[in-house]
Amino acid sequence: MNHSYKSSGNGVKSNNNNNKSISSSSSFSSSSTSGFKSKPAFSGRVRVAVRLRPRNSEELTTDADFADCVELQPELKRLKLRRNNWDSDTFEFDEVLTEFASQKRVYEVVAKPVVESVLDGYNGTVMAYGQTGTGKTYTLGRLGDEDTSARGIMVRAMEDIFAEISPETDSISVSYLQLYMETIQDLLDPTNDNLSISEDPKSGDITLPGASLIEVRDQPSFVELLRLGEAHRFAANTKLNTESSRSHAILMVHVKRSVKESISGENGSSKSHTSRTMKPPIVRKGKLIVVDLAGSERIDKSGSEGHTLEEAKSINLSLSALGKCINALAENSPHVPVRDSKLTRLLRDSFGGTARTSLVITIGPSPRHRGETSSTIMFGQRAMKVENMLKIKEEFDYKSLARKLDVQVESLIAEHERQQKAYKDEVAKISLEAKKRISEAEKSYTDSLEKERLKYQRDCMESIKKLETQLAVKKSKDESLHKTSNGELIEVKKKLHNETLLRKAAEEEVKNLQNQVLQWKRSEAAVNAEMLKLRKMLEDEVHQREKREEEISMLQNQLLQISFDADETRKQLEIGDHSVDMTGDMGSLISPVRQEKGNVAKLFEQVGLQKILSLLEADDPDVRIHAVKVIANLAAEANNQEKIVEAGGLTSLLSLFTTSEDENIHRVAAGAIANLAMNETNQELIMSQGGISLLAMTAENADDPQTLRMIAGAIANLCGNDKLQLMLRAEGGIKALLGMVRCRHPDVLAQVARGIANFAKCESRASTQGIKSGKSLLIEDGALPWIVKNANNEASTIRRHIELALCHMAQHEVNAKDMISGGALWELVRISRDCSREDIKILARRTLSSSPTFQVELKRLRLNAG
């Protein structure tokens, strides 16, 4: 951007110490509010320093034969801009900094006075203006991670602020914004990408209600925030600068400090403690704004084109609006166009307002950019004519006073409660003492009564004992006389009774023995008949056993022959391309397969399903595996599946996973279950009998790709049942599918992809019907990374199923955020553009267009689906 300013006289700009205060539409004073203490304002001119950048490597080569277009006289605070070899213009500034000036020197002369004013309760602004590539960002925002001496104004200013504040009573809050193409964006929270500007109707302050305001407690926390904001700032490579800032960066630092004031009476004596406590503390509020303007540039020199050209136009328009405002303020114009740009609205308080403002303009020495250097110098000259009315902001901290009063009230309440408790304790103590004395008196009276009672009781007992003794003596005399007369009679009666009892017992014993003899005779006859019957049954059982052994031997031979024929057929099919002519002898390859199925059907008709199933429990491993193969071949036919299940074949097949350790048996059994799982009724039976748990356990211990393919195929068939979704996932079906990808065999991965596609389709159908509202179970079980990784797999069968799974998962809005964070959005965009199958491509487009979350992310990434 070029500003067409003209200097007066011979181009020498003298210090305007006598300039009048400028009053315009952008200057205002803060109105006093309740609890707000204001002090008289005083004028302060905008201070301007110029900093010269040393020649860069390109200028050292290109301009080696040309002298610098500027000459600095730092001791006189002057700068000469050469028109040609014999004529130049002279300008004066508040500070002139050569290319050798250190970052510390720049901070002390440009920013430190402003920082001190902010700590005293004033608003302050530090701003850098200049052509692209002249060192504005270096001057303001350099972090100095590798070299601490290279720290910029932002870092050094915060170091001074942290050194002066007290963490117990003071606070610091930080906002970091960028103005990009007339849109204010929050660098600390990129989601806030269109902040609005509002004006306080009472104080006139410009605020950004939606911006992040983060409180910082130490310097490292601030540096991390600054580093985070710089990472989100827009930059681009131009001919003038490899890292050209394409936005205006604005750092806002809000400082609140408590002010301790001594309070005395009218006669000079100190007030009472209560008066000092009731006096609310004073809080000073200062705001520091550090503005890193995007570089002014000419389109033809920067080489901007496309989007970068639009950025350059926006930058130049906002800088032009800023220049117009400063021109109006410098010329005491009655109208200042602060509303022409969001940049001028944000800086309303910095030029012609109530803030102490310091401007550093950066220039380069190259004569090729003399026009841009001249424009920058004239911008600084105009800014030096602008005066601000500085006002300190102090307010009473009624919240702190309220907290102190609350503490005093709580203390008085606690003292009152303590005194009340002491009174209650004293009353309780007296009451306890009285109760103790009463208790002692009652105890003494009770003891006396007890002693009298015991005395009378002893006397009574002694009298009773004497009477009992006399009665006992008299009774013993009477009994001795009675026993002498009746003793002999009692003895005779006792002997007669015993003899009678013995006779009766002997008669009963004789009768019992007679009954037992009869019973034994009858039992002997029954036992003989039963023995004859059992002997005959044993002979029949031996005959039946010999017959069954012959049938089992015959079945074993038939099973061995069928298995041998099947293996030979498989070998012929595998080598058929090398040994048989494809046009002439194709029938010779097909006939063994038909013959094998015919043999199985013939065996099924002759032997019966029940006998074949009984061979699954045979002790011979070869017999068991051949029996499993026969069941698997029968299960491939739909009309046999119901018969197998009714005969208990499904239960027998599932039991093989726990009773057998042979992986060949596991492989064939899994294939048979996969065939049975194609029927919806059989799927529910498999789930109810714990089939998923058994399949998952077998898959975890298996290494053979064919075994894993069979298990994955069975689980994939079960994944297509809407009713079994939750049970299948709860019993580890999804985890088992994801665990089998370790094999990396294409056939296994194809079955895993088919199962995931079936599961996602059922979930999509459930969400469409309003049944399911939560996140996809596939995402919860960690399937999304594998799905995204294989969405563009070379194998078409794997890729087709994964593409379908992604489209079905994306139809449920609750999955959108996880799919975006997991990278699935990019794959959906690719599917909508490049998928070979038109139906999947249309489904992906429809899904992307119907999801609000996807649309917002695509808009942010500037992508179009399809």
Salt bridges, closest charged atoms under 4 A:
GLU59 OE2 - ARG53 NH2 2.97
ASP63 OD1 - ARG368 NE 3.28
ASP68 OD1 - ARG55 NH2 2.81
GLU71 OE1 - ARG82 NH2 3.52
ASP87 OD2 - ARG83 NH1 3.39
ASP89 OD1 - ARG83 NH2 2.80
GLU92 OE2 - ARG78 NE 3.54
ASP94 OD1 - ARG45 NH2 2.75
ASP94 OD1 - ARG47 NH1 3.95
GLU95 OE2 - LYS77 NZ 3.72
GLU95 OE1 - ARG105 NH2 3.67
ASP145 OD2 - ARG227 NH2 2.82
GLU159 OE2 - ARG151 NH1 2.43
ASP170 OD2 - ARG257 NE 3.95
GLU199 OE1 - ARG339 NH2 3.83
GLU199 OE1 - ARG348 NH1 2.95
ASP205 OD2 - LYS393 NZ 2.87
GLU215 OE2 - ARG217 NH1 2.85
GLU224 OE2 - ARG227 NH1 2.90
GLU261 OE2 - LYS37 NZ 3.50
ASP292 OD2 - ARG233 NH1 2.89
GLU297 OE2 - ARG246 NH2 3.34
GLU310 OE2 - LYS313 NZ 3.91
GLU311 OE1 - ARG246 NE 3.20
GLU311 OE2 - HIS307 NE2 3.33
GLU331 OE2 - ARG382 NH1 3.61
GLU372 OE2 - ARG298 NE 3.07
GLU372 OE1 - LYS301 NZ 3.24
GLU394 OE1 - LYS37 NZ 3.95
GLU394 OE2 - LYS39 NZ 3.42
GLU394 OE2 - ARG284 NE 2.45
GLU395 OE2 - LYS285 NZ 2.93
GLU415 OE2 - ARG418 NH2 2.38
ASP425 OD2 - LYS421 NZ 3.22
GLU433 OE2 - ARG437 NE 3.74
GLU450 OE2 - ARG453 NH2 2.43
GLU507 OE2 - ARG503 NE 3.85
GLU549 OE2 - ARG545 NE 3.45
GLU551 OE1 - LYS611 NZ 3.14
ASP567 OD1 - ARG570 NH1 3.03
ASP567 OD1 - LYS629 NZ 3.78
GLU680 OE2 - LYS723 NZ 3.86
GLU684 OE2 - LYS723 NZ 3.85
ASP704 OD2 - ARG667 NH1 3.61
ASP722 OD1 - ARG765 NH2 2.78
ASP747 OD2 - HIS745 ND1 3.98
GLU780 OE1 - ARG729 NH2 3.21
ASP781 OD1 - ARG729 NH2 3.06
GLU803 OE2 - ARG830 NH2 3.79
ASP818 OD2 - LYS775 NZ 3.35
GLU827 OE1 - ARG830 NE 2.86
ASP839 OD2 - ARG837 NH2 2.71
GLU857 OE2 - ARG860 NH2 2.88
